[in-house]
Amino acid sequence: MSQHFYVTIQGIPLNFNLQFPFHASAGGADYYVLHGNVALAEGSGLYAEVSVHMSQVVQEHLNGVDEAATGQATINSIRKTVDTKDMEFLKSTKKQPVHLSSRMFSIVQNKFTFHSAQDAAIAEYLKQKAYWTHKLFSGSAVVADPIDTVYLGVTAEKLMEVARQLANQGVIRVEGDRMSPENLNGAEIEGRTQDALKALQAKHEYERTVAHT
């Protein structure tokens, strides 16, 4: 079981427990499957059991099925599925699908595209990451994690640039390639997280209402 912690671009902190490697679909379909658990880390105890489906096209690009080859794309595809509100956090063993497919991978550009974050969104992301990492693990966070650069669609240099701007404002502290909160408003940070979770939940409640009418 591979364990990771990341936040989404909307500020939702997630604990990942993923069962690498991918394996061929038992049903004979031309895709690969990985199971795992993605849990909210803000204290609610809610989680989603996931079944990640990696298409043949993506597998051929990644050239492997183990964590070294697929870990980055798997974590980011799960985060993107949360961003689009297509994952619901419950207390249920029902597996929810995550599609690691050409919708996230451009054959023409030969790269994954999840977001194209601008400076304001990058700054909010870094504040959320610094805050939740410190709160949950009492430690500092890596500023330019390679998984984050692909997820946000930015360079490591851009992440460091925005982090230094926040440090100059006294919001976070940057030491080398790591950051920690300095004068972050915890209530504001957690409020944004709750707003994102309420919006996600509202979508699923609406869909259930429509399905029963």
N, C-alpha and C positions, 0 to 999 in steps of 0.2 A: 504494500500500500504506500503510495507516494503522497506526502502531505505538503501543502503549500498555503500561503496566505496572500491574498490580493484584494484590493478594493476595485469597485467599478468606477467608471467615469462620472457616475451620478452619486458616488460616495457610499455605496453599499459594501461593507466589509464582509469578505467571504473566506471560509476555511474549505480547502479542497482536499478530498481524500480520493485518489484516483488509482484504479487497478490496472496499471500498465503491465504488459503490452496490449495493443489492440489485437484482436483475433478475427479471423474471417467469419462472416455471418453464417450462423448455423442453418439459416433458411435457404442458403444457396444464392442469395442476392449478391450483387457485385460491390459490396462495401464491407468495411471493417468496423468492429464494435469494441467499445470500451465502457465499462461500468464504473460508477463512482458515486460519491456523496458530496454535495455542496451545501454547506451549512452557513446560515447567517451568524456573524460573529458579534452582533450587538447585544446579545443576551436573551433573545426571545426563545431560543431553543428550536426554532423552525429550520427545516432543511428540505432539500430536494434530492431524491435518488435519480441519477441521470444515466442515460444510455447514449453515448456519443457515437454517431454514425459517420465514419470517414469514407468519402467516396474514393473510387479507384483512381480518379484523376489526381486527387490530392495526395493519396498514398504514393503514387508514382513520382510526384514532385518531391515529397519528403524523403523518399528512398529508404523507408524503414517503418516499423510498427512499434518500436520500443520508446521509452520516455525520452531518450536523447534525441531521437528524430522527430517525435510528435508532441512533446510536452508543451512547448511554447504555443503551438497552434491549438492544442486542446484547451488549455487554460483560457486563451483569448476567445475561442469560439463559445465557451461557456459564459464568459463575461458578456460577450455580445448578445447572447440569447437572453441574459438578464436585462441588458440595456433595452432590448426591444420588447420587454415585458412578456416574453414567451416562455418564461419559467415561473412556476408558482412555488413558494416556500410553505410547506405544510409540516405535518408529522405523519407521513405516509410512506409506505415502501413501494408505491407505484412509481415505476421508472418513467421519467420524462425525457423525450428525445431532444438531442442537440445535434444539429446537422453541420458537420465540418465538410463543406462542399464548395463548389465553384461559386456559390453566392458570396463567399468570403475570400476566395482565391481567384485572382485574375490570371488566366493562361497567357493573355497578351502581354501583361506587365511582369508575369512570372513572380508575383508576390501576393501576400495576404493584405487585405484592406479591411480594417475594422472601424477606424475613425480617422478623421483628419483634424485633429485638435488645434485650435488657435491658442494664443497666449493666455487669455482669460480662463479657458477651460483647463489648460495645463496647470495654471496656478491653483485653481480649485482642487484639481486632482492631487497635486503635491501636498496641499494642506491636509486633505482628507487622509492621504497615505501616512504622512508624518504623525498626525493625531492618533489614528487608530493603531498604528504599529506601536507607538509609545504606550498607549492605554492598555493594549492587550498583552504586550510582551515586554514592557518596560525597557524598550531598546530603541535604537535609531533605525532608519530605513534607508535602503539604497536609493539614491536619486535617479540614476539612469540604468535601471534594470532592463536588459535586452528584451525581456518579455513585454515590458511597458512601452518601449519605443515602437515595437510593432503594433501593439494594441492602440496606442494613441496616434500612430502614423507620423511620428516625429523622430528627430535625431537625438542621440545622447547629448550632443552639444546644446541642443535647444532646451532639453530638460535641465541641464546644469545652468544655463543662462537664466531661465525663469526662477530656478531655486535660489540663485544668487540675488536676484531682484527681491525675492521674498525675504531673504536674509538681511538685505540692506534696509528693508522696511521694518525689521525687527520681529517679523512674524514667525520665522523658523531659524534654526541655527544650522549652518552647513559646515561640516568638518570633513575635508577630503571629498570622498564620493558619497557621504552619508548625511542625513538630515534628521533633525529632531525638532519638536515644537518648542517655540520660545514664548510668544504671546498670542497663541491661538485661542479663540473663543470656543470652548468645548460645547457649550449649549447651542451655539450657532451651527457648529459642525454636525452635532448629533441631530439637530433639528432638520438639516438638509437630508440626512440619511433617512429619517422617519418620513419626510415628505416623499422621497423617492420610493420607499416601501409602500406607503399608502397609495401612491399612483399605480404601482404594480398590482397591488391587491385589488384596487378598484376595477382594473381592467378585467381581472379574472372573475370578480363578482358579477360584473355586467355580462360577461359571456355566459355565465351559468344562468343568469336571469333570462337572457334571450333564448337559450337552449330549452328552457322549460315553458316558453310561451307559445 
